[in-house]
Amino acid sequence: MAVEWAGLTPEVLVQLDRGSSETLGSQLQNGLREAVRAGRLVKDERLPSSRKLAADLGVSRGLVQATYDQLEAEGYLRAVAGSATRVAFSAPKAAVSRTAPAAVPTPDIDFVPGRPDLNSFPARDWLWACGEATRTISARELGYGDGRGAVKLRAVVASYLQRVRGASAGPDDVVISTGFTQGTALTLAALRHSGVTMVAVEDPGHLEMPLLVRRAGLTPVFVPVDEQGLDIDRLARTSATAVIVTPAHQTPTGVVLSSDRRRALLQWAQRVGATVIEDDYDSEFRYDKQPVGSLQGLAADHVVLVGSVSKSLAPAIRLGWVLAPRQLAVRLAEEKQRSDRGSPTLDQLALARLIESGRFDRHLRRMRTTYAARRAALVDSIAEHAPSLELTGLAAGFHALAWLADGTDETAIINEAARRSIGLQGLGRYRSAPTRGPAGIVFGFGDLNENAIRRGIATVADLLN
Ligand SMILES: Cc1ncc(COP(=O)(O)O)c(C=O)c1O
């Protein structure tokens, strides 16, 4: 597709070699032909005026005009009376490789977990916050910043996490990241420097965790999750000296780590001198009870709290935070500085304004109501259409787990549902050994309205029963 460049005239890269035996006119013609053939210039794209291109290249206007005339005659360009010269055709695209994967059709109703309601993104508030940030940013702040992130956002995040998560933090304990994924990768890199070699991960658990651990040059150790959350006795039997957990709402089972297990986890960390990486996933959305405070607030020397706005605002914002014991925070900031020199400062300042102004809290309150209604729609329609199904993990977040009867073929259900244009995900894909353990379906309901949830469940109920 041709881009209609705004502004006076677009620039075009044509290099002229004044030491070459080829004339400048011929070089210019060949350069433009090549740009069209290679697809760097596409059909209908506007070329600079002959005067502008001549000035840019330091040649006469007549030479550029003669080149345009020649290429027009050859069919590469077309001149439009009273308008700019444009490219006449697009080079044919390279033949599609036969091995290219067939496009997977998008299901009409997709119960994909981990996707918030993207239509409810508070665009107006975000626009306001970006405006505020742009209006108030200083010239100094526009330069390369502190690897830890903008001090303003670190201060706001520290006090926000104290307020809503019972965390124990000051701005110097916070490092701003591009989200949970980067925050965890930086933490793992910092831990590796301090001698950690093995990191426990939940099984079943977030698909990315073992990959992140391996990518940091560390070894993942899988520890089972049961109806109380991570099995701490099993954890204690491993040689891991760090663990990644999702205590607020486990991915994918939705279990909230029980208070006994929370205590046991922190005792283990203190006994072994281990580090707990707390993925504070879904902590913002808790329905049936008071929110559970963060582990970090109970043992700040042993817990690294990692959070992001991917679920509370939208994944596209790519901003998150790590709250770490001071020494580790210093190492993390170095890692962050080395990897990308810091997250975008304007966006950080916008997020700081959004939180500080109360607009973030207001959005979360609205979303809690939205997700609670969707959760109720899921519970009701399962009760109506598939009453034998046990649904767990509903205390928080926007996914729940439906356990299937022993011996059920999860994959067959998922494939048949896909044929009916309903997207489902099985528990098996979250396990270290996909076929071990009971089968289940993880229902994400964040980005589906109540109607879609009801229709989706009614469509696949016979498969689930
Ligand atoms: C368990 C878990 N934690 C955290 C995240 C958020 O990751 P990020 O902040 O990098 O978008 C996700 C995203 O799907 C997730 O599933």
The ligand as an SDF file (V2000), in Angstrom:
LIG
                    3D

 16 16  0  0  0  0  0  0  0  0999 V2000
    1.2060  -15.1940   34.2460 C   0  0  0  0  0  0  0  0  0  0  0  0
    1.4520  -13.9110   33.5070 C   0  0  0  0  0  0  0  0  0  0  0  0
    2.1280  -12.9490   34.1060 N   0  0  0  0  0  0  0  0  0  0  0  0
    2.3410  -11.7610   33.5140 C   0  0  0  0  0  0  0  0  0  0  0  0
    1.8930  -11.5070   32.2590 C   0  0  0  0  0  0  0  0  0  0  0  0
    2.1200  -10.1430   31.6620 C   0  0  0  0  0  0  0  0  0  0  0  0
    3.2540  -10.0990   30.8650 O   0  0  0  0  0  0  0  0  0  0  0  0
    3.7210   -8.6770   30.2820 P   0  0  0  0  0  0  0  0  0  0  0  0
    3.6820   -7.7110   31.3900 O   0  0  0  0  0  0  0  0  0  0  0  0
    5.1210   -8.9000   29.7750 O   0  0  0  0  0  0  0  0  0  0  0  0
    2.7820   -8.3090   29.1950 O   0  0  0  0  0  0  0  0  0  0  0  0
    1.2170  -12.4720   31.5690 C   0  0  0  0  0  0  0  0  0  0  0  0
    0.7780  -12.2300   30.1900 C   0  0  0  0  0  0  0  0  0  0  0  0
    0.0830  -12.9850   29.5590 O   0  0  0  0  0  0  0  0  0  0  0  0
    0.9630  -13.7130   32.2130 C   0  0  0  0  0  0  0  0  0  0  0  0
    0.2500  -14.6720   31.6150 O   0  0  0  0  0  0  0  0  0  0  0  0
  1  2  1  0
  2  3  1  0
  2 15  2  0
  3  4  2  0
  4  5  1  0
  5  6  1  0
  5 12  2  0
  6  7  1  0
  7  8  1  0
  8  9  2  0
  8 10  1  0
  8 11  1  0
 12 13  1  0
 12 15  1  0
 13 14  2  0
 15 16  1  0
M  END
$$$$
